[in-house]
């Protein structure tokens, strides 16, 4: 799997406190090995984000991404609280 980071994701990541950055890194590590791991709660989005997917970092923090070619390429689009990204 090749993971590409969109500028919005990078900008949001840089603003996080260190403890959340560590959780994001761990989530991406798990995701890169097992994209559909139950702990990630990987799911399809609807409405204005139709065609994109989300995984959970914490109960409130989400990573929004696009997957291409059955997870060969993944573009991490955004990161933030449930209210920030939806």
C-alpha atoms as an extended CHARMM CRD file, in Angstrom:
* protein
*
        86  EXT
         1         1  UNK       CA              0.0000000000        0.0000000000        0.0000000000  PROA      1               0.0000000000
         2         2  UNK       CA              1.2200000000        3.4580000000       -0.9360000000  PROA      2               0.0000000000
         3         3  UNK       CA             -0.0550000000        6.2350000000        1.3370000000  PROA      3               0.0000000000
         4         4  UNK       CA             -0.1310000000        9.8120000000        0.0450000000  PROA      4               0.0000000000
         5         5  UNK       CA             -0.8380000000       12.7440000000        2.3760000000  PROA      5               0.0000000000
         6         6  UNK       CA             -2.9150000000       15.6800000000        1.1290000000  PROA      6               0.0000000000
         7         7  UNK       CA             -1.8500000000       19.1590000000        2.2770000000  PROA      7               0.0000000000
         8         8  UNK       CA             -5.0440000000       19.4890000000        4.3910000000  PROA      8               0.0000000000
         9         9  UNK       CA             -4.1620000000       16.3090000000        6.2760000000  PROA      9               0.0000000000
        10        10  UNK       CA             -0.5990000000       17.5210000000        6.9160000000  PROA      10              0.0000000000
        11        11  UNK       CA             -1.8280000000       20.9330000000        8.0860000000  PROA      11              0.0000000000
        12        12  UNK       CA             -4.3160000000       19.3650000000       10.5190000000  PROA      12              0.0000000000
        13        13  UNK       CA             -1.7390000000       16.8560000000       11.7610000000  PROA      13              0.0000000000
        14        14  UNK       CA              0.7950000000       19.5810000000       12.5860000000  PROA      14              0.0000000000
        15        15  UNK       CA             -1.7460000000       21.3280000000       14.8360000000  PROA      15              0.0000000000
        16        16  UNK       CA             -2.3550000000       18.2500000000       17.0170000000  PROA      16              0.0000000000
        17        17  UNK       CA             -0.8700000000       17.7980000000       20.4920000000  PROA      17              0.0000000000
        18        18  UNK       CA              1.8670000000       15.1460000000       20.6890000000  PROA      18              0.0000000000
        19        19  UNK       CA             -0.3330000000       12.4920000000       22.3290000000  PROA      19              0.0000000000
        20        20  UNK       CA             -2.8130000000       12.6660000000       19.4270000000  PROA      20              0.0000000000
        21        21  UNK       CA              0.0030000000       12.6490000000       16.8600000000  PROA      21              0.0000000000
        22        22  UNK       CA              1.1710000000        9.3580000000       18.3740000000  PROA      22              0.0000000000
        23        23  UNK       CA             -2.3520000000        7.9210000000       18.1300000000  PROA      23              0.0000000000
        24        24  UNK       CA             -2.6160000000        9.0240000000       14.4940000000  PROA      24              0.0000000000
        25        25  UNK       CA              0.7360000000        7.3930000000       13.6800000000  PROA      25              0.0000000000
        26        26  UNK       CA             -0.3370000000        4.1690000000       15.3820000000  PROA      26              0.0000000000
        27        27  UNK       CA             -3.6930000000        4.1960000000       13.5660000000  PROA      27              0.0000000000
        28        28  UNK       CA             -1.9670000000        4.6310000000       10.1990000000  PROA      28              0.0000000000
        29        29  UNK       CA              0.4630000000        1.8160000000       11.0350000000  PROA      29              0.0000000000
        30        30  UNK       CA             -2.4160000000       -0.5600000000       11.8210000000  PROA      30              0.0000000000
        31        31  UNK       CA             -4.2560000000        0.6650000000        8.7090000000  PROA      31              0.0000000000
        32        32  UNK       CA             -1.2450000000        0.0590000000        6.4530000000  PROA      32              0.0000000000
        33        33  UNK       CA             -1.0660000000       -3.5770000000        7.6000000000  PROA      33              0.0000000000
        34        34  UNK       CA             -4.7950000000       -4.3230000000        7.8960000000  PROA      34              0.0000000000
        35        35  UNK       CA             -7.0030000000       -1.6350000000        6.2950000000  PROA      35              0.0000000000
        36        36  UNK       CA            -10.2100000000       -3.2510000000        7.4830000000  PROA      36              0.0000000000
        37        37  UNK       CA             -9.1410000000       -3.9800000000       11.0700000000  PROA      37              0.0000000000
        38        38  UNK       CA            -12.2010000000       -3.8400000000       13.2980000000  PROA      38              0.0000000000
        39        39  UNK       CA            -10.5610000000       -1.3160000000       15.6660000000  PROA      39              0.0000000000
        40        40  UNK       CA            -10.3560000000        1.2560000000       12.8260000000  PROA      40              0.0000000000
        41        41  UNK       CA            -14.0940000000        1.2140000000       12.1200000000  PROA      41              0.0000000000
        42        42  UNK       CA            -13.3390000000        1.7270000000        8.4130000000  PROA      42              0.0000000000
        43        43  UNK       CA            -16.5360000000        2.8500000000        6.7020000000  PROA      43              0.0000000000
        44        44  UNK       CA            -17.9130000000        4.4410000000        3.5240000000  PROA      44              0.0000000000
        45        45  UNK       CA            -19.1210000000        8.0310000000        3.7230000000  PROA      45              0.0000000000
        46        46  UNK       CA            -22.3070000000        9.4810000000        2.2600000000  PROA      46              0.0000000000
        47        47  UNK       CA            -23.6040000000       12.8810000000        1.2370000000  PROA      47              0.0000000000
        48        48  UNK       CA            -21.0270000000       15.5170000000        0.3060000000  PROA      48              0.0000000000
        49        49  UNK       CA            -18.2110000000       13.0440000000        1.1060000000  PROA      49              0.0000000000
        50        50  UNK       CA            -19.6550000000       10.2320000000       -1.0190000000  PROA      50              0.0000000000
        51        51  UNK       CA            -16.9220000000        8.0550000000       -2.4930000000  PROA      51              0.0000000000
        52        52  UNK       CA            -14.5910000000        8.6550000000        0.4280000000  PROA      52              0.0000000000
        53        53  UNK       CA            -14.0010000000        6.5700000000        3.5440000000  PROA      53              0.0000000000
        54        54  UNK       CA            -13.1620000000        7.2340000000        7.1880000000  PROA      54              0.0000000000
        55        55  UNK       CA            -11.2850000000        5.4770000000        9.9660000000  PROA      55              0.0000000000
        56        56  UNK       CA            -11.3230000000        6.2600000000       13.6780000000  PROA      56              0.0000000000
        57        57  UNK       CA             -8.2650000000        7.4430000000       15.5960000000  PROA      57              0.0000000000
        58        58  UNK       CA            -10.1900000000        7.9560000000       18.8690000000  PROA      58              0.0000000000
        59        59  UNK       CA            -13.8810000000        8.1020000000       19.6960000000  PROA      59              0.0000000000
        60        60  UNK       CA            -13.9850000000       11.6190000000       18.2550000000  PROA      60              0.0000000000
        61        61  UNK       CA            -11.0350000000       11.9180000000       15.8230000000  PROA      61              0.0000000000
        62        62  UNK       CA            -11.3540000000       10.6550000000       12.2560000000  PROA      62              0.0000000000
        63        63  UNK       CA             -9.1360000000       10.3290000000        9.2150000000  PROA      63              0.0000000000
        64        64  UNK       CA            -10.8950000000       10.8810000000        5.8810000000  PROA      64              0.0000000000
        65        65  UNK       CA             -9.3160000000        9.1180000000        2.9150000000  PROA      65              0.0000000000
        66        66  UNK       CA             -9.7790000000        7.8510000000       -0.6320000000  PROA      66              0.0000000000
        67        67  UNK       CA             -8.6940000000        4.3720000000       -1.6130000000  PROA      67              0.0000000000
        68        68  UNK       CA             -7.7850000000        3.3600000000       -5.1540000000  PROA      68              0.0000000000
        69        69  UNK       CA             -7.3130000000       -0.0670000000       -6.7280000000  PROA      69              0.0000000000
        70        70  UNK       CA             -8.3940000000       -1.9800000000       -3.6220000000  PROA      70              0.0000000000
        71        71  UNK       CA             -6.0170000000       -0.1770000000       -1.2450000000  PROA      71              0.0000000000
        72        72  UNK       CA             -2.9970000000       -0.1190000000       -3.5490000000  PROA      72              0.0000000000
        73        73  UNK       CA             -2.9790000000        3.6810000000       -3.2430000000  PROA      73              0.0000000000
        74        74  UNK       CA             -4.5690000000        5.5740000000       -0.3540000000  PROA      74              0.0000000000
        75        75  UNK       CA             -4.8310000000        9.3530000000       -0.1620000000  PROA      75              0.0000000000
        76        76  UNK       CA             -5.2040000000       10.6960000000        3.3720000000  PROA      76              0.0000000000
        77        77  UNK       CA             -7.3720000000       13.7670000000        2.8240000000  PROA      77              0.0000000000
        78        78  UNK       CA             -8.2460000000       15.2190000000        6.2090000000  PROA      78              0.0000000000
        79        79  UNK       CA             -7.9670000000       14.6810000000        9.9320000000  PROA      79              0.0000000000
        80        80  UNK       CA             -9.9610000000       16.1040000000       12.8020000000  PROA      80              0.0000000000
        81        81  UNK       CA            -12.8500000000       15.7280000000       15.1850000000  PROA      81              0.0000000000
        82        82  UNK       CA            -16.1190000000       14.3170000000       13.9760000000  PROA      82              0.0000000000
        83        83  UNK       CA            -17.5750000000       17.8490000000       13.7090000000  PROA      83              0.0000000000
        84        84  UNK       CA            -14.5180000000       19.2430000000       11.9090000000  PROA      84              0.0000000000
        85        85  UNK       CA            -14.3520000000       16.6770000000        9.1050000000  PROA      85              0.0000000000
        86        86  UNK       CA            -18.0450000000       15.9520000000        8.4630000000  PROA      86              0.0000000000
